[in-house]
Amino acid sequence: MMTSDIAKDRTAHLLKKRGSVSSLSSHEFRRKEPHRRAKDSMSTVSYMDEPCQPEDASRLTVHMENTYQLGPTKHFPVVIVNHILKDVLTTYLQEEQYEPELCRQMTKTISEVIKAQVKDLMIPRYKLIVIVHIGQLTSQSILIGSRCLWDPKNDAFASFIFRNSSLFALANVYTVYFE
């Protein structure tokens, strides 16, 4: 190859990387095939190496195919999740004393542990919401309420209350069936 051909190949390669390149120009086509009739055809190849931001968001979303399944094949096991809540809360909080900063971190840790253990049950098509409250146990009362719009046939929740001499903890797991 001559140096001008190498330069043309590099230019074509750079144009390809940018997004579009036309195949052989009519001048190059005539020079390479002098015995045949010259053709004035052009073809273009377009693509992009790096997708822009809106395409990234659409690529990250999960698109599920329609199954036409109106209910779950396996219902949420509330009893098993209640045992998980009891085990996790007693394991993490049995010997703890109430300290605000420690309890703030413990709520995050406990909720992640509960969520991981419930996900290990491999119950398909349920969305999980795990909420943990930890407070100081003195002579006060507290009322914690939650409301949700859901289908009572398919959606469920599990709840457990833990108490020791210094603190109380309430853990709730809500499951909503995703059609």
CYANA upper distance limits for C-alpha pairs under 8 A (distance plus 0.5 A):
  1 MET  CA      5 ASP  CA      6.58
  1 MET  CA      6 ILE  CA      7.24
  2 MET  CA      6 ILE  CA      6.99
  3 THR  CA      7 ALA  CA      6.70
  4 SER  CA      8 LYS  CA      6.64
  5 ASP  CA      9 ASP  CA      6.62
  6 ILE  CA     10 ARG  CA      6.69
  7 ALA  CA     11 THR  CA      6.63
  8 LYS  CA     12 ALA  CA      6.57
  9 ASP  CA     13 HIS  CA      6.60
 10 ARG  CA     14 LEU  CA      6.67
 11 THR  CA     15 LEU  CA      6.64
 12 ALA  CA     16 LYS  CA      6.62
 12 ALA  CA     21 VAL  CA      7.20
 13 HIS  CA     17 LYS  CA      6.86
 14 LEU  CA     18 ARG  CA      6.86
 15 LEU  CA     19 GLY  CA      7.02
 15 LEU  CA     20 SER  CA      6.54
 15 LEU  CA     21 VAL  CA      6.03
 16 LYS  CA     20 SER  CA      5.87
 16 LYS  CA     21 VAL  CA      5.87
 16 LYS  CA     45 VAL  CA      8.24
 16 LYS  CA     46 SER  CA      8.16
 16 LYS  CA     47 TYR  CA      8.39
 17 LYS  CA     48 MET  CA      7.81
 17 LYS  CA     49 ASP  CA      7.31
 18 ARG  CA     47 TYR  CA      8.49
 18 ARG  CA     48 MET  CA      7.35
 18 ARG  CA     49 ASP  CA      8.16
 19 GLY  CA     45 VAL  CA      8.32
 19 GLY  CA     46 SER  CA      5.68
 19 GLY  CA     47 TYR  CA      5.37
 19 GLY  CA     48 MET  CA      5.66
 19 GLY  CA     49 ASP  CA      8.14
 20 SER  CA     44 THR  CA      7.09
 20 SER  CA     45 VAL  CA      5.88
 20 SER  CA     46 SER  CA      4.80
 20 SER  CA     47 TYR  CA      7.03
 21 VAL  CA     44 THR  CA      6.23
 21 VAL  CA     45 VAL  CA      6.21
 21 VAL  CA     46 SER  CA      7.45
 22 SER  CA     42 MET  CA      7.00
 22 SER  CA     43 SER  CA      6.10
 22 SER  CA     44 THR  CA      5.01
 22 SER  CA     45 VAL  CA      7.08
 23 SER  CA     42 MET  CA      7.00
 23 SER  CA     43 SER  CA      6.20
 23 SER  CA     44 THR  CA      6.93
 23 SER  CA     45 VAL  CA      8.45
 24 LEU  CA     28 GLU  CA      6.56
 24 LEU  CA     29 PHE  CA      6.52
 24 LEU  CA     42 MET  CA      7.75
 25 SER  CA     29 PHE  CA      6.65
 25 SER  CA     42 MET  CA      7.56
 26 SER  CA     30 ARG  CA      6.66
 26 SER  CA     38 ALA  CA      7.86
 26 SER  CA     39 LYS  CA      7.29
 26 SER  CA     40 ASP  CA      6.18
 26 SER  CA     41 SER  CA      7.94
 26 SER  CA     42 MET  CA      8.49
 27 HIS  CA     31 ARG  CA      6.77
 28 GLU  CA     32 LYS  CA      6.65
 29 PHE  CA     33 GLU  CA      6.71
 29 PHE  CA     38 ALA  CA      7.66
 29 PHE  CA     39 LYS  CA      8.18
 30 ARG  CA     34 PRO  CA      6.09
 30 ARG  CA     38 ALA  CA      6.13
 30 ARG  CA     39 LYS  CA      8.43
 51 PRO  CA     55 GLU  CA      6.65
 51 PRO  CA     56 ASP  CA      7.18
 52 CYS  CA     56 ASP  CA      7.10
 53 GLN  CA     57 ALA  CA      7.17
 54 PRO  CA     58 SER  CA      7.10
 55 GLU  CA     59 ARG  CA      6.58
 56 ASP  CA     60 LEU  CA      6.78
 57 ALA  CA     61 THR  CA      7.06
 69 GLN  CA    179 GLU  CA      7.85
 70 LEU  CA    179 GLU  CA      7.32
 71 GLY  CA    154 ASN  CA      7.32
 71 GLY  CA    179 GLU  CA      8.00
 72 PRO  CA    124 PRO  CA      8.41
 72 PRO  CA    125 ARG  CA      8.02
 72 PRO  CA    154 ASN  CA      7.49
 72 PRO  CA    177 TYR  CA      7.84
 74 LYS  CA    123 ILE  CA      7.41
 74 LYS  CA    124 PRO  CA      8.18
 75 HIS  CA    123 ILE  CA      8.30
 75 HIS  CA    154 ASN  CA      7.59
 76 PHE  CA    123 ILE  CA      7.46
 76 PHE  CA    155 ASP  CA      8.32
 76 PHE  CA    156 ALA  CA      7.39
 76 PHE  CA    175 THR  CA      8.07
 77 PRO  CA     81 VAL  CA      6.91
 78 VAL  CA     82 ASN  CA      6.61
 78 VAL  CA    156 ALA  CA      7.93
 78 VAL  CA    157 PHE  CA      7.35
 78 VAL  CA    158 ALA  CA      6.19
 79 VAL  CA     83 HIS  CA      6.96
 79 VAL  CA    158 ALA  CA      8.34
 80 ILE  CA     84 ILE  CA      6.88
 81 VAL  CA     85 LEU  CA      6.68
 81 VAL  CA    118 VAL  CA      7.27
 81 VAL  CA    158 ALA  CA      6.93
 82 ASN  CA     86 LYS  CA      6.70
 82 ASN  CA    158 ALA  CA      6.31
 82 ASN  CA    159 SER  CA      6.95
 82 ASN  CA    160 PHE  CA      7.04
 83 HIS  CA     87 ASP  CA      6.60
 84 ILE  CA     88 VAL  CA      6.59
 84 ILE  CA    114 ILE  CA      7.60
 84 ILE  CA    117 GLN  CA      7.91
 84 ILE  CA    118 VAL  CA      8.25
 85 LEU  CA     89 LEU  CA      6.54
 85 LEU  CA    114 ILE  CA      7.28
 85 LEU  CA    159 SER  CA      7.91
 85 LEU  CA    160 PHE  CA      6.66
 85 LEU  CA    171 ALA  CA      7.32
 86 LYS  CA     90 THR  CA      6.57
 86 LYS  CA    160 PHE  CA      6.90
 86 LYS  CA    162 PHE  CA      8.13
 87 ASP  CA     91 THR  CA      6.46
 88 VAL  CA     92 TYR  CA      6.63
 88 VAL  CA    110 ILE  CA      7.64
 88 VAL  CA    113 VAL  CA      8.15
 88 VAL  CA    114 ILE  CA      7.50
 89 LEU  CA     93 LEU  CA      6.24
 89 LEU  CA     94 GLN  CA      8.10
 89 LEU  CA    110 ILE  CA      7.90
 89 LEU  CA    162 PHE  CA      7.17
 89 LEU  CA    169 ALA  CA      8.11
 90 THR  CA     94 GLN  CA      5.53
 90 THR  CA    162 PHE  CA      7.67
 92 TYR  CA     96 GLU  CA      8.23
 92 TYR  CA    110 ILE  CA      8.07
 93 LEU  CA    164 ASN  CA      8.45
 94 GLN  CA    164 ASN  CA      7.21
 96 GLU  CA    166 SER  CA      8.16
 97 GLN  CA    165 SER  CA      8.42
 97 GLN  CA    166 SER  CA      5.87
 97 GLN  CA    167 LEU  CA      7.25
 98 TYR  CA    102 LEU  CA      8.18
 98 TYR  CA    103 CYS  CA      7.27
 98 TYR  CA    135 GLY  CA      7.87
 98 TYR  CA    136 GLN  CA      6.28
 98 TYR  CA    166 SER  CA      6.14
 98 TYR  CA    167 LEU  CA      6.07
 99 GLU  CA    103 CYS  CA      6.45
100 PRO  CA    104 ARG  CA      6.64
101 GLU  CA    105 GLN  CA      7.04
102 LEU  CA    106 MET  CA      6.59
103 CYS  CA    107 THR  CA      6.61
103 CYS  CA    134 ILE  CA      6.90
103 CYS  CA    135 GLY  CA      8.30
104 ARG  CA    108 LYS  CA      7.42
104 ARG  CA    134 ILE  CA      8.37
105 GLN  CA    109 THR  CA      6.78
106 MET  CA    110 ILE  CA      6.29
107 THR  CA    111 SER  CA      6.50
107 THR  CA    132 VAL  CA      6.12
107 THR  CA    133 HIS  CA      7.13
107 THR  CA    134 ILE  CA      7.26
108 LYS  CA    112 GLU  CA      6.77
108 LYS  CA    132 VAL  CA      8.33
109 THR  CA    113 VAL  CA      6.73
110 ILE  CA    114 ILE  CA      6.61
110 ILE  CA    132 VAL  CA      7.87
111 SER  CA    115 LYS  CA      6.57
111 SER  CA    130 VAL  CA      6.39
111 SER  CA    131 ILE  CA      6.94
111 SER  CA    132 VAL  CA      6.57
111 SER  CA    171 ALA  CA      8.45
112 GLU  CA    116 ALA  CA      6.60
113 VAL  CA    117 GLN  CA      6.72
114 ILE  CA    118 VAL  CA      6.62
114 ILE  CA    130 VAL  CA      7.91
115 LYS  CA    119 LYS  CA      6.57
115 LYS  CA    128 LEU  CA      7.90
115 LYS  CA    129 ILE  CA      8.45
115 LYS  CA    130 VAL  CA      6.96
116 ALA  CA    120 ASP  CA      6.75
117 GLN  CA    121 LEU  CA      7.48
118 VAL  CA    122 MET  CA      8.21
119 LYS  CA    123 ILE  CA      7.66
125 ARG  CA    177 TYR  CA      6.46
125 ARG  CA    178 PHE  CA      5.72
125 ARG  CA    179 GLU  CA      7.73
126 TYR  CA    175 THR  CA      6.42
126 TYR  CA    176 VAL  CA      5.97
126 TYR  CA    177 TYR  CA      5.01
126 TYR  CA    178 PHE  CA      6.10
127 LYS  CA    175 THR  CA      6.02
127 LYS  CA    176 VAL  CA      5.70
127 LYS  CA    177 TYR  CA      6.84
127 LYS  CA    178 PHE  CA      7.14
128 LEU  CA    173 VAL  CA      7.34
128 LEU  CA    174 TYR  CA      6.33
128 LEU  CA    175 THR  CA      5.33
128 LEU  CA    176 VAL  CA      7.26
129 ILE  CA    172 ASN  CA      8.49
129 ILE  CA    173 VAL  CA      6.13
129 ILE  CA    174 TYR  CA      5.53
129 ILE  CA    175 THR  CA      6.95
130 VAL  CA    171 ALA  CA      7.83
130 VAL  CA    172 ASN  CA      6.27
130 VAL  CA    173 VAL  CA      5.07
130 VAL  CA    174 TYR  CA      6.98
131 ILE  CA    171 ALA  CA      6.30
131 ILE  CA    172 ASN  CA      5.74
131 ILE  CA    173 VAL  CA      7.06
132 VAL  CA    169 ALA  CA      7.52
132 VAL  CA    170 LEU  CA      6.17
132 VAL  CA    171 ALA  CA      4.89
132 VAL  CA    172 ASN  CA      6.91
133 HIS  CA    169 ALA  CA      5.95
133 HIS  CA    170 LEU  CA      5.59
133 HIS  CA    171 ALA  CA      6.94
134 ILE  CA    167 LEU  CA      7.47
134 ILE  CA    168 PHE  CA      6.21
134 ILE  CA    169 ALA  CA      4.84
134 ILE  CA    170 LEU  CA      7.06
135 GLY  CA    167 LEU  CA      6.12
135 GLY  CA    168 PHE  CA      5.96
135 GLY  CA    169 ALA  CA      6.98
136 GLN  CA    166 SER  CA      6.67
136 GLN  CA    167 LEU  CA      4.95
136 GLN  CA    168 PHE  CA      6.83
137 LEU  CA    163 ARG  CA      8.40
137 LEU  CA    165 SER  CA      7.66
137 LEU  CA    166 SER  CA      5.80
137 LEU  CA    167 LEU  CA      4.91
137 LEU  CA    168 PHE  CA      6.31
138 THR  CA    166 SER  CA      8.18
150 TRP  CA    155 ASP  CA      6.90
150 TRP  CA    176 VAL  CA      7.70
151 ASP  CA    155 ASP  CA      6.07
152 PRO  CA    156 ALA  CA      7.53
154 ASN  CA    176 VAL  CA      7.84
154 ASN  CA    177 TYR  CA      6.56
155 ASP  CA    174 TYR  CA      8.32
155 ASP  CA    175 THR  CA      6.16
155 ASP  CA    176 VAL  CA      5.29
155 ASP  CA    177 TYR  CA      6.23
156 ALA  CA    174 TYR  CA      6.62
156 ALA  CA    175 THR  CA      5.89
156 ALA  CA    176 VAL  CA      7.39
157 PHE  CA    172 ASN  CA      7.51
157 PHE  CA    173 VAL  CA      5.93
157 PHE  CA    174 TYR  CA      4.83
157 PHE  CA    175 THR  CA      6.42
158 ALA  CA    172 ASN  CA      6.25
158 ALA  CA    173 VAL  CA      5.69
158 ALA  CA    174 TYR  CA      7.15
159 SER  CA    170 LEU  CA      7.78
159 SER  CA    171 ALA  CA      6.16
159 SER  CA    172 ASN  CA      4.98
159 SER  CA    173 VAL  CA      6.95
160 PHE  CA    170 LEU  CA      6.39
160 PHE  CA    171 ALA  CA      5.98
160 PHE  CA    172 ASN  CA      7.28
161 ILE  CA    168 PHE  CA      7.77
161 ILE  CA    169 ALA  CA      6.22
161 ILE  CA    170 LEU  CA      5.06
161 ILE  CA    171 ALA  CA      7.07
162 PHE  CA    168 PHE  CA      6.07
162 PHE  CA    169 ALA  CA      5.52
162 PHE  CA    170 LEU  CA      6.88
163 ARG  CA    167 LEU  CA      6.46
163 ARG  CA    168 PHE  CA      4.87
163 ARG  CA    169 ALA  CA      6.92
164 ASN  CA    168 PHE  CA      7.02
